[in-house]
C-alpha cells in the first residue's frame, strides 16, 4: 500500500506534466494519490491534461525511482514540502508555476516574515562585493532571511556575509541535494545548513544542467518579498531572475553603477525601464519594505483588541498561528466570504492591529 508521500514524488516524474498542470490536478483532486487513482477519462477531461498526459499518468510505473528517492531523503534527513503543506514556502503559491514538491535541508522557516533575495554576476567587481557586504550588514537588526543561488560571485558573497552577521541564508540549487555545485562551495553549504538551509525542486542524481537554472531562479524570485540585483550585465541569470520577480509582482531593487561599467549595465537597464527601484542603502530598503520598528503603543493597542468584530477576531486568531499569512490562506482557513475577509483586513489595518507585507501577506503588529 503506497502512502500519499509516495504519490507526491511520483507526480513530479510524469512526462510532459510540469508544475503548472500538476497544480491544476491537485486543485481538482485535492491530493496526489487521488490523481493516480482517477480514471483516465476524468483525467483527460481536465483542461491542459488531455488524452496523452492522462495516458502518461495511468501508464506510469517507475516505482523503483520513488523507492530510491524515499530511501535517500530518509537517510539524509531531507524534508519534502508538497505544494499543499503548511511548511511549503507560501509566497510561491502566488506564482503561476510553483514547484509541486521541494526538497529542503536546513533550520530556517521558509515562511519567515522577512525574506529577500540578493543576486548578481559571477564575475563581480570590488564595488559589488562592498555593496553586498554593506547592505547585508545593515539588515542584521531585521533578522531577514537572505536567499541566493550558491553560485560564484555575488551569490557566495551574500551567503558568506549573512553567516558572518548571524543572518539565516538559504541557497536554492539547480540540482539534487546529493551534490553541491560548484564543488568549491561544499564548506559554505555545510555552514548554511546550521544557519539557513539548502532548497531545491530537483531529485537526487539531477545534474546542474543549463536548463535547470531558470527553474531555480523562479524559486529565488518567488519565495522572497523582494529581489535585489547588485551587479549584472544586460543578459544572464540575474536578469532572468529579475524579470521573474517583476512578473511575480515582487519588489525589485537594483544597485546603480557606472555608465561605462558593463557589470552594472543590467542594473541600469532595470532602473531605466522602471522595473526596479534604485537602491542606495539598507536603510532605504527597510523603509520601503515597511520594516521599521513600530512603537510599543501599537502593540499595546493590539493587545487590548478594542471593539473587534467576530470576523476580525477570526482573522487575528489565524494570524497568531504563524509569522505571516497570504490572503489566499486567510480566505481558505477563515471560512468567510472574500468580501468579509477584505473588510476585516481593512478595519484591522486602520486600527493598527495588522500590517500588510509584499506579496499580499499579512501579519500581526
Secondary structure, 3 states (H helix, E strand, C coil): CCCHHHHHHHHCCCCCCHHHHHHHHHHHHCCHHHHHHCCHHHHHCCCCCHHHHHHHHHHCCCHHHHHHHHHHHHHCCCEEEECCCCCCCHHHHHCCCCCCEEEEEECCCCCCCCEEEEECCCCCCHHHHHHHHHHHHHCHHHCCEEEECCCCCHHHHHHHHHHHCCCCEEEECCCCCCCCCCHHHHHHHHHHHHCEEEEECCCCCCCCCHHHHHHHHHHHHHCCCEEEECCCCCCCHHHHHHHHHHHCCCEEEEECCCCCCHHHHHHHHHHHCCCCEEECCHHHHHHHHCCCCCCHHHHHHHHHCCCCCHHHHHHHHHHCCCCCEEHHHHHHHHCCCHHHHHHHHHHHHHCCCEEEECCCEEEEC
